[in-house]
Amino acid sequence: MHGSGVYRTFVRIIRLLSLILLISVGTGGAALAQTIISESFNPATSTLTAQDSAGNVYTANLTTLSPTGVSTVAATFMAPGGAAQPVTLTVTPTGAGVFNATGNLPTQFVLSCAVNIAGTTSCGLAPSASLLNNVSRSLAASTMGEVRSQTSTMTDIITRRVRAVSRELAEGLAPETAPATPGGTVILKDFSSDQPMGYKYNGASAGSADTRWGAWADSSGSFLSNNSSVGYSGNSVVALTGLDYLIDRQWLVGMSAGYTHADLTLTPSTITHSVDGAVVGPYASYIINSNFAVDALFNYTSLDNGVVSPTPLPSGGYHSNRYTGASNLDFFTDYDAWKLTGYGGYAFSWEGGTGSGVVTSGLANNIRYGAIRLGGEAAYPMGAFEPYVPITFEYETTSPNDGTSRAALIVGGGLRYRWSDTLTAGVLAETTEVKTHTRDVMIGANVRWSF
């Protein structure tokens, strides 16, 4: 060695050290390192060398290392095909021939190496605190995107069903009988509040005096993407079914249940987040008069999360619970043949999970999404068909943690078809616009049956 004789003897006899290098993988640099595939220590040159499975090479020169005091060590990191990046480490002996070295770097990984008295070398990689925090931020951002998308989808599925029935019941409260439409109508002409339960219903959504029950199913798939620093992309699926009952001319109550799924790729793209959940909850609507109604719903979702990451990043699963509530004031009117529906309300979801080695902070265990939602729909009956255009303005009252803005405009187009007065089906496509750094494109289909 090129140091003192005492140090030369010390290294050659003891040959035991613990060297910690903080390795940075910057933008445009090498891919994320995974595992160490080779390492060696050369006492003649006092050089420790290690290579990982991504082809990155780490080298530390121990010439200036002091066995008794703090010293500096020159080290380098070299990506495949790139130039060596110099690093200066501060090394402190901790006793019993063990040394720790740290460097002030924009870090991603920690490389730990040890050389024992026999000259064998052992190195390994571990994620740095900053990388773990970044992964947690990306995981939290993907959870935020999933919660936002699925909350909007689930509440829209249920409230559109409720509004269809509520509108037809509301039309039945009007002085004149409304014309038949693909969604069906209800006729409650000359109805009085003290009239017995034998009043007449017509329509696929509203049912009849003998068909107070309604069953429905709705399934949708969404493509999500986020191009912020904690971005994500992938698919989300919501499939719900429901059963509701007309208590009287003004009250509808029901229960929904179903399944949710999301499969998202995070930033960095070597990490994926998958979610599967079962959802259940009640809903209700009260028809105020021929133009207004109010609705409300509550859902509970039990979710199993899985995170897959390359070594040495943590992988595994954890459980989370989501609670969702929403309420709206609905408005109905007609303009010539056009059927116009408007609503305003608020939706809120909270998701929290159990702690695990995968979720290294509380970020992904405390997701809140709340939004004021103002929307409307214009539908035009054409025989058995009814095309319609929905539009919703949304403003998040909770702070987005995925780099997106608070405001969003959701626009779409749909088509309903009536097979009979008791059976209808429909399709719908929507896209989220205006909101920065994100895209949510949804396609769904539904069927409704009264019996």
Phi, psi and omega in degrees: 000170184255006179266202181291159178297323179298318182291321180300315179295319181299313183292317183291328182272311184280309181046047181231120177209159174236108186252125181246116178249135176263115187254130180256135172244098186274180178296129181081002181272202183287166177291164180300131178292152181241290182226155175281129181251343177202149176203153180201156175231129181251103181297331182295326180249000182057040184244129174252128183231138177218151178225139179256177186289347176271359179090003176287140181242130179246131181226135177231131177261118186263015185303317186268009181291132177257132181283351186240348183212179180290136180215171177251147181231132176276130180222162179221155172234130182228118177281159179303125179077001181254177179271154179293133178258118183289144178223136175252124182249145172260123187247133181231126176289138180249007179101157178056035176072021181250135180234140175245137180233136179226152178221146178275095185229157168286089198270156172232320183227160172246124177256120180249128179228147177222139175240121183267182186295335180277356178093359177283150185238141178224126180231152178207159180250146174218145178292141177285167179298322181293322179292317178300322178293320178296319178297318178297321179295318178293321178295317178295321179296317179295324177294320177300314179297320179294315180297316180299310183294313184288327176296313179298317182294312182296315180294322178294319179302311184288314184290330175293322175297312183296319181294325179299315179289316183298320180298316182292323175293320178296320177298329178291341178275349180288157180299325181254151178286130181283151179291158179292142180226165178302331178280350183089158177228170174240137181246112178234050184295136178058033179281139175238157187295337180264010180288143180293177186288001183275017178292162191260134170249148167227149172123150182293324182276316187277339180082202180214183180299331179261355181231073181277345181271147175225133177240145182209159176217142182214132179227140181215152175233139182234144170256123182248141174211149180215125183252024176279183181294341176244046189290169179201163175203153179156199187241150176227140181231135174230123178232119183233152170226155184211160177222125180229167187219136176273107179291313175205198185291350184237348185241130172234130177231149182200174179224136178241154177206156180176207191219141175233150180209146173214142179224102190239142172260130187262180170256119003289158190288357177276001182246134178237151180230116179244146184221133173229135183212156174250134185237143178208149177174160180270164173210162182203158176217144176236122181272114184285308178203198185289351182239344187228149174208160174235146178224160179207153178211160174216136179229144170241132180235126176260121191239136171253120183254143175228133178239126178243122182226155175288149174299135015258014178292150184288142174231156179151195183231161175205161182254145175219159179237140178235135178238128185231134175225148179205150177211146183217151166257123185253147181229137181231138173199168178238148172227106189055235180274351181285138174253118186249134179228134176230159177203157174214137182188194184221139177232143181216136174227143171231133177233129177222150184226175176279148179289149179201172177292343180283316179267102189273000175212178179279001186302311184275001182254009183209073183259124178240132176225120176225141184209137167279132185232123178238125185208177179198171181213136174243122182237146181229107181294135178223080184068234179280351181258153175216093173287149180210157180234113175262149175214138182223132171258132183232136177230117181285126176272339172269156184279121178295137180253013182244024174078010182261165178276170184280325186272148177208150175238120183251117182239153182196186177209142182216170179216128175252150178223136181251117173280321180202183178289351181242000183217123175225162177214164181199163175229156183207140173230137181220155175220144178266123182239174177073314183300129186283152173063012184215158175214134178224109180247123187238140172230130183218167178215152181214161174220142182226137185222132176253140181209000000 
